[in-house]
Amino acid sequence: MIKVDIPGRETLCLKHLVLDYNGAIACDGGLVRGVEEKLNQLADDLSIHIITADTFGTVRQKCLHIKGEIKVLNSSHGMLEKEKFVESLGAENVVAVGNGVNDSLMLKKVALGIVVIGGEGAAQITVKEADILVTSIHDALGLLLNKTRIKATLRS
């Protein structure tokens, strides 16, 4: 678990990390270099969940060595499926990372929502629902590896 005391806000007790694949930890179906190592480091403190529509059909192969679970969406209503998934984990203990429209409800629901505005961009509605915006997945994971950054960004 990662615990973050934020002045002026409830203490975050994070147990799960839920990540979108394409646009968040991958680009054009390929995992961003260095992400596997950082996720495996975070797996000591958080359960890792990669949830995706798997647009390119590569998630299982590219994430083979990540200490976590992969969930490929079953429906064409990915936004609702992602929201229900984080609810099933206990959204109050989830940090989620995404960028697309289908990530918006997930980011709104969780204790800490992070949008990655990378090469694929980010949907406006998803940016609106996030707690923190970053320009790379490495910055997003860096927040969790150095939780003082979260405190500095979110304190009131």
C-alpha positions in Angstrom: 0.0 0.0 0.0 1.1 3.6 -0.6 -0.1 6.1 1.9 -0.1 9.8 1.1 -1.0 12.5 3.6 -2.1 15.6 1.8 -2.8 18.8 3.8 -6.4 19.9 3.3 -7.5 16.6 1.8 -8.2 13.1 3.0 -5.2 10.7 3.3 -4.8 8.5 0.3 -4.4 4.8 1.0 -3.7 3.3 -2.4 -3.7 -0.5 -2.9 -4.3 -0.8 -6.7 -2.9 0.8 -9.8 -5.1 0.6 -12.8 -3.7 1.6 -16.1 -5.0 2.0 -19.6 -2.7 0.5 -22.2 -2.7 2.5 -25.5 -2.0 6.2 -24.9 -1.0 5.7 -21.3 1.7 3.0 -21.0 1.9 2.2 -24.7 2.1 4.0 -28.0 0.9 2.4 -31.2 0.6 -1.0 -29.5 4.2 -1.0 -28.1 5.0 -0.6 -24.4 6.9 2.6 -23.7 10.5 1.9 -22.8 11.2 1.7 -19.1 7.6 1.2 -18.0 7.9 -2.5 -17.3 10.7 -1.9 -14.8 8.8 0.9 -13.0 5.6 -1.1 -12.8 7.5 -4.1 -11.4 9.0 -1.9 -8.8 5.6 -0.5 -7.9 4.2 -4.1 -7.7 5.9 -4.4 -4.3 3.4 -1.8 -2.9 0.4 -1.9 -5.3 -1.5 -4.5 -7.2 -1.1 -3.7 -10.9 -4.0 -3.9 -13.4 -3.8 -3.1 -17.1 -7.2 -2.6 -18.6 -7.6 -2.1 -22.3 -9.7 -2.5 -25.4 -6.4 -3.8 -26.9 -6.8 -1.9 -30.1 -3.6 -3.3 -31.6 -3.9 -6.8 -30.2 -0.5 -6.7 -28.5 -1.2 -6.2 -24.8 -0.6 -9.8 -23.6 2.6 -10.2 -25.5 4.0 -6.7 -24.6 3.1 -7.0 -20.9 4.2 -10.6 -20.4 6.8 -9.8 -17.8 4.9 -7.2 -15.8 3.9 -8.4 -12.4 0.2 -7.7 -12.7 -3.1 -8.6 -14.3 -4.4 -7.8 -17.8 -8.0 -7.2 -18.5 -9.2 -6.9 -22.0 -12.6 -5.2 -22.3 -15.5 -7.4 -23.3 -18.0 -4.8 -24.4 -18.2 -1.8 -26.7 -19.0 0.2 -23.6 -15.5 0.4 -22.3 -16.1 3.5 -20.3 -18.7 1.8 -18.2 -16.7 -1.4 -18.0 -13.6 0.4 -16.7 -15.8 2.3 -14.1 -17.2 -1.0 -12.9 -13.8 -2.6 -12.7 -12.4 0.1 -10.4 -15.6 -0.1 -8.3 -15.0 -3.8 -7.9 -11.5 -3.1 -6.5 -12.8 -0.5 -4.1 -12.4 2.8 -5.9 -11.4 4.6 -2.7 -8.1 2.6 -2.8 -7.3 2.9 -6.5 -5.0 5.2 -8.5 -5.8 5.1 -12.2 -3.9 6.3 -15.2 -5.4 7.0 -18.6 -5.9 9.4 -21.5 -9.0 8.4 -23.6 -12.7 9.1 -23.4 -13.2 5.6 -22.1 -11.0 6.4 -19.1 -13.0 9.4 -18.0 -15.5 7.7 -15.6 -12.7 5.5 -14.2 -10.6 8.6 -13.3 -13.5 10.4 -11.8 -14.4 7.5 -9.6 -11.0 6.6 -8.1 -9.1 8.1 -5.2 -6.4 9.5 -7.5 -6.8 9.9 -11.2 -3.9 10.7 -13.4 -4.1 11.7 -17.1 -1.1 11.2 -19.4 -1.0 13.8 -22.2 1.5 12.1 -24.5 1.9 11.6 -28.2 -1.7 10.3 -28.5 -3.0 13.3 -26.6 -5.8 13.2 -24.1 -9.6 13.6 -24.3 -10.9 16.9 -22.9 -13.5 15.1 -20.7 -10.8 12.9 -19.3 -8.6 15.8 -18.4 -11.5 17.4 -16.6 -12.0 14.3 -14.4 -8.4 13.8 -13.5 -6.7 15.0 -10.3 -3.3 15.3 -11.9 -2.1 15.8 -15.5 1.4 14.7 -16.7 3.1 14.7 -20.0 4.6 11.2 -19.8 3.9 7.8 -18.2 7.3 8.1 -16.6 6.1 11.3 -14.8 2.9 9.5 -13.7 4.8 6.5 -12.3 7.3 8.9 -10.8 4.5 10.4 -8.7 3.9 7.0 -7.1 7.6 6.2 -6.7 8.1 9.6 -5.0 4.8 10.3 -3.2 6.0 13.7 -2.0 5.3 14.9 -5.5 1.6 14.0 -5.1 1.5 15.8 -1.8 3.1 18.9 -3.4 0.7 18.9 -6.3 -2.6 18.3 -4.4 -2.1 20.2 -1.2 -4.5 23.0 -0.6 
